[in-house]
Amino acid sequence: MIAYQPLPLPLRDVDWATHVPMIGRAHAALARYDGMLQSIVNPTVLLSPLTNQEAVLSSRIEGTQASLEEVLAFEADGLQAAEPARQADIQEIINYRRAMLYAVEHLQTRPFSLNLLKELHHILLDSVRGRDKSKGNFRRTQNYIAPTGQPIEQATYIPPAWDQVEPAMRNWELYLHADEKDRLVQLAIIKAQFELIHPFLDGNGRLGRMLVPLYLYEHGVLSSPVFYVSAYLETHRAIYYQRLLAISQQGDWNAWIAFFLSALVAQAEANTTQARQILTLYDRMKREVPQLTRSQFAVQAIDALFDRPVFQSSDFVSRSGIPRVSALRILSRLKEGGIIRDLRAGSGRRAAVMFFAELLSITGG
């Protein structure tokens, strides 16, 4: 097998006519989802469970096993996980979320760039596996994809030689900001070309999936960067990799574009359903929590629960901004009303960890 030779962008052989129907469906599905986002006062906070879920699923594609509930419990507890391997998984997921937040803040003032990409890579690999693999820098050696422990002769894919990475990524960056016939097809090409160039020694898959919401947000397709495609890609992992390999082996970009547009449609519909369920739950809590607590701080309490549905009481007090006595009284009444439950009971100096079960059930925690 020889190393992949990336074509310069833009591509010349995109079959635009074939893709028109799916392009229309994808734009319509994203527009419906964005309408949902625009109806939410603070989508970044209210839909933070979707952000956490994406971090879990994107990392799971790379082999991590930690669940959303485990990640949130780890953060709430402040204690090391029982198994070092699981703790490492959790840290990877936390890093993914940190990198997303960093990127969104960056995009408020500056466009996406290769420098930002390297900064995100540095965050992703901070204190986790791959941290010794030149984090924050493009690779200077040949890498390849093969079963664990197998030599390059057994590779299923060999990316471009390292000295082609810098020029290929400069071309990629220019295309990222070019005017293409359609933004979603452009995104499909950007994502695949990035993953095929494989510019880093580790973390390329996670960065490639992170590009999707960041691109949609930066180019105004969505009003908020709360859109994630990892659930679809994990479910269709085999065809996901087949379509990428077909580009490198047969130059079949059109099959990849068709697959990616289908992924956008399916994920936009799934995200819309989840967002609607979360919004419905939020509206119901705005009716039920004030009745249960009889507190002027009810809305602050609700927002804190949605922002972090697994927590200790001290964390709830600090994040909600509610006076301690009032916050503890609210938690007691929420527990009595069945809205929150103990994930782990308190014992001695070890504080109880509570969770908002109904919200976690929506996001698969």
C-alpha positions in Angstrom: 0.0 0.0 0.0 1.3 3.4 -0.9 0.8 6.7 1.0 -2.3 8.8 0.0 -1.7 11.7 -2.2 -4.2 14.5 -1.4 -5.8 16.3 -4.3 -5.6 20.1 -4.1 -8.9 21.7 -3.1 -11.3 22.7 -4.5 -12.2 19.4 -6.2 -13.0 19.3 -9.9 -15.1 16.2 -10.1 -17.9 16.7 -7.6 -21.2 15.5 -9.2 -23.2 18.5 -8.0 -26.4 17.5 -9.9 -26.6 14.1 -8.1 -26.2 15.7 -4.7 -28.9 18.5 -5.2 -31.8 16.6 -3.6 -29.8 15.6 -0.5 -28.3 19.1 -0.2 -31.8 20.5 0.0 -32.9 18.0 2.6 -29.8 18.7 4.7 -30.3 22.4 4.6 -33.9 22.0 5.5 -33.1 19.7 8.5 -30.4 22.1 9.8 -32.8 25.1 9.4 -35.4 23.3 11.5 -32.8 22.5 14.1 -31.6 26.1 14.1 -35.1 27.3 14.5 -35.2 25.2 17.7 -31.9 26.7 18.9 -33.1 30.3 18.3 -36.2 29.7 20.3 -34.1 28.8 23.4 -32.9 31.8 25.5 -29.5 30.2 26.4 -28.9 27.2 24.2 -25.3 26.8 25.3 -26.3 26.2 28.9 -29.7 24.5 28.4 -28.3 22.1 25.8 -25.0 21.5 27.6 -26.0 17.8 28.1 -25.8 17.4 24.3 -22.3 18.9 24.4 -21.3 16.4 27.0 -22.9 13.6 25.1 -20.9 14.5 22.0 -17.6 14.5 23.9 -18.4 11.0 25.2 -19.5 9.6 21.8 -16.6 11.2 19.8 -14.1 9.8 22.2 -15.9 6.4 22.2 -15.2 6.1 18.5 -11.5 6.2 19.4 -11.9 3.4 21.9 -12.8 5.0 25.2 -15.4 3.3 27.4 -16.6 5.9 29.9 -20.2 6.9 30.0 -21.7 10.3 30.3 -22.9 9.6 33.8 -19.4 8.4 34.8 -17.9 11.6 33.4 -20.3 13.9 35.3 -20.0 11.8 38.4 -16.2 12.1 38.3 -16.4 15.8 37.9 -18.9 16.1 40.7 -17.0 13.8 43.1 -13.6 15.3 42.6 -12.0 11.9 43.4 -9.9 9.7 41.2 -11.8 6.9 39.3 -11.3 3.4 40.8 -9.5 2.2 37.6 -6.7 4.3 36.1 -7.7 3.2 32.6 -11.3 4.6 33.1 -9.9 7.8 34.6 -7.8 8.3 31.5 -10.9 7.8 29.4 -12.8 10.4 31.4 -9.9 12.9 31.1 -10.0 12.5 27.3 -13.7 13.3 27.3 -13.2 16.3 29.5 -10.4 17.6 27.2 -12.7 17.3 24.2 -15.3 19.5 25.9 -12.6 22.0 27.0 -11.3 22.2 23.4 -14.8 22.8 22.0 -15.4 25.6 24.5 -12.0 27.1 23.7 -12.7 27.1 20.0 -16.1 28.7 20.3 -14.6 31.5 22.4 -11.8 32.0 19.8 -14.3 32.2 17.0 -16.0 35.2 18.7 -13.0 37.4 17.6 -11.0 35.5 15.0 -11.6 33.1 12.1 -10.7 29.4 12.2 -7.0 28.9 11.4 -4.3 26.3 11.5 -2.9 27.9 14.6 -6.3 27.4 16.3 -6.3 23.8 15.1 -2.9 23.2 16.7 -4.1 24.8 20.0 -7.1 22.5 20.0 -4.9 19.5 19.5 -2.7 20.6 22.4 -5.8 20.7 24.7 -7.1 17.4 23.5 -3.9 15.5 24.3 -3.2 17.3 27.6 -2.3 14.7 30.2 -3.9 11.7 28.3 -2.7 9.0 26.0 -0.9 10.5 23.0 0.5 13.4 25.1 4.0 12.4 24.1 3.0 12.5 20.4 4.0 16.0 19.6 0.8 17.6 20.9 0.0 20.9 19.2 2.3 20.3 16.2 1.9 18.6 12.9 3.6 15.3 12.6 7.2 15.0 11.4 7.2 11.3 10.9 5.1 8.8 8.9 2.1 7.4 10.6 -0.4 4.8 9.5 -3.6 3.0 10.5 -3.4 -0.7 11.3 -4.5 -3.2 13.9 -2.7 -2.6 17.2 0.9 -3.7 17.1 1.0 -4.4 13.4 3.7 -3.0 11.1 3.1 -0.5 8.2 3.0 -3.4 5.8 -0.3 -4.4 7.4 -1.7 -0.9 7.3 -5.3 -0.3 6.2 -4.5 3.3 5.4 -1.2 5.3 5.0 -1.6 9.1 5.2 0.6 11.4 3.1 4.3 11.6 3.9 5.1 14.1 6.7 6.7 16.6 4.4 3.4 16.9 2.5 1.4 17.7 5.6 2.2 21.4 5.9 1.5 22.3 2.2 -1.6 20.1 2.2 -3.0 21.8 5.3 -2.3 25.3 4.0 -4.3 24.4 0.9 -7.0 23.0 3.3 -7.1 26.2 5.3 -7.5 28.3 2.1 -10.4 26.1 1.0 -12.0 26.3 4.4 -12.5 30.0 3.8 -13.2 29.8 0.1 -16.7 30.4 -1.5 -17.9 27.0 -2.6 -21.1 26.2 -4.4 -22.6 24.8 -1.2 -21.5 25.1 2.4 -22.5 21.6 3.4 -20.7 19.9 0.5 -17.7 22.1 1.4 -17.9 20.8 5.0 -18.0 17.2 3.8 -14.8 17.8 1.8 -13.1 19.7 4.6 -13.8 17.0 7.1 -12.7 14.1 4.9 -9.6 15.9 3.6 -8.5 16.6 7.1 -8.9 13.1 8.3 -7.1 11.7 5.2 -4.2 14.1 5.6 -4.0 12.9 9.2 -1.8 15.9 10.1 -1.2 14.9 13.8 0.2 11.7 15.3 -2.9 11.3 17.4 -6.3 12.9 17.9 -7.2 13.4 14.2 -10.6 11.7 14.4 -11.8 13.8 17.4 -10.6 17.0 15.7 -12.3 16.0 12.5 -15.6 15.5 14.2 -15.1 18.8 16.2 -14.8 20.6 12.9 -18.4 20.0 12.0 -20.2 22.2 14.6 -17.4 24.8 14.5 -17.7 25.2 10.7 -21.5 25.3 10.8 -21.3 28.0 13.5 -18.6 30.1 11.9 -20.2 30.1 8.5 -23.7 31.0 9.9 -25.4 27.8 9.0 -26.3 27.5 12.7 -26.7 30.3 15.2 -25.1 28.3 18.0 -22.4 25.6 17.8 -24.5 23.0 19.5 -24.6 20.4 16.7 -22.9 17.1 16.9 -22.6 14.2 14.4 -20.7 11.5 16.5 -23.9 9.6 17.4 -24.6 8.9 13.7 -20.9 8.2 12.9 -20.6 5.7 15.8 -23.7 3.9 14.8 -22.5 3.7 11.2 -18.8 3.4 12.0 -18.0 0.7 9.4 -19.5 2.6 6.5 -17.9 5.9 7.8 -14.4 4.3 7.5 -15.3 2.6 4.2 -16.3 5.9 2.6 -13.1 7.5 3.7 -11.0 4.6 2.4 -12.9 4.7 -0.9 -11.6 8.3 -1.4 -8.0 7.2 -0.8 -8.2 4.0 -2.8 -10.6 4.9 -5.6 -10.9 8.7 -5.5 -14.6 8.3 -4.8 -15.5 11.6 -3.2 -19.1 11.5 -4.3 -20.0 8.5 -2.2 -18.4 10.2 0.8 -20.3 13.4 0.2 -23.6 11.5 -0.2 -22.9 9.7 3.1 -22.0 12.8 4.9 -25.1 14.7 3.8 -27.2 11.8 4.9 -25.4 12.0 8.3 -26.3 15.7 8.6 -29.9 15.0 7.8 -30.3 12.1 10.3 -28.3 13.9 13.1 -30.1 17.2 12.6 -33.4 15.3 13.0 -32.2 13.4 16.1 -30.7 16.6 17.6 -34.0 18.4 17.1 -35.9 15.6 18.8 -33.5 15.7 21.8 -33.4 19.4 22.0 -37.2 19.5 22.0 -37.3 16.9 24.7 -34.9 18.9 26.8 -36.8 22.1 26.2 -40.1 20.4 27.2 -38.5 19.1 30.3 -37.2 22.6 31.1 -40.6 24.2 30.7 -42.1 21.5 32.9 -39.5 22.1 35.6 -40.3 25.8 35.5 -43.8 24.9 36.5 -43.0 22.1 39.0 -39.9 23.4 40.8 -41.4 26.7 42.0 -44.4 24.8 43.4 -42.1 22.3 45.1 -39.6 24.8 46.6 -41.7 27.9 47.1 -38.4 29.7 46.5 -37.5 32.9 44.6 -34.4 31.1 43.5 -36.3 28.3 41.6 -35.2 29.4 38.1 -31.5 29.6 39.2 -31.8 26.1 40.6 -33.3 24.8 37.4 -30.5 26.3 35.3 -27.9 24.8 37.6 -29.5 21.3 37.2 -29.6 21.5 33.4 -26.0 22.8 33.2 -24.6 20.0 35.4 -27.1 17.2 36.2 -24.7 15.3 38.4 -23.4 17.2 41.3 -22.5 17.6 45.0 -24.5 20.1 47.1 -21.4 22.4 47.5 -21.0 22.5 43.7 -24.7 23.2 43.3 -24.4 26.1 45.8 -21.4 27.7 44.0 -22.7 27.3 40.5 -26.3 28.4 41.1 -25.3 31.5 43.1 -28.1 30.7 45.6 -27.4 31.4 49.3 -26.3 28.2 50.9 -29.2 27.8 53.4 -31.7 28.4 50.6 -29.8 26.1 48.2 -29.8 23.2 50.6 -33.4 23.6 51.4 -34.2 23.6 47.6 -32.2 20.4 47.1 -34.0 18.7 50.0 -37.4 19.6 48.5 -36.3 18.5 45.0 -35.2 15.2 46.4 -38.5 14.8 48.3 -40.3 15.6 45.0 -38.4 12.9 43.1 -36.7 15.3 40.7 -33.2 14.6 41.9 -31.9 11.3 43.5 -28.7 10.2 45.2 -26.2 8.6 42.9 -24.0 8.0 45.9 -25.1 8.5 49.5 -23.0 10.7 51.8 -20.8 8.9 54.3 -18.7 10.6 57.0 -16.7 13.3 55.3 -17.6 12.1 51.8 -20.4 14.2 50.4 -23.4 12.7 48.6 -23.5 12.9 44.8 -26.9 13.6 43.4 -28.3 13.5 39.8 -31.1 14.8 37.7 -32.3 11.4 36.3 -34.8 12.6 33.8 -32.4 14.8 32.0 -29.7 12.1 31.8 -32.3 9.7 30.4 -32.8 12.0 27.4 -29.1 12.2 26.6 -28.4 8.6 27.2 -26.4 9.0 30.4 
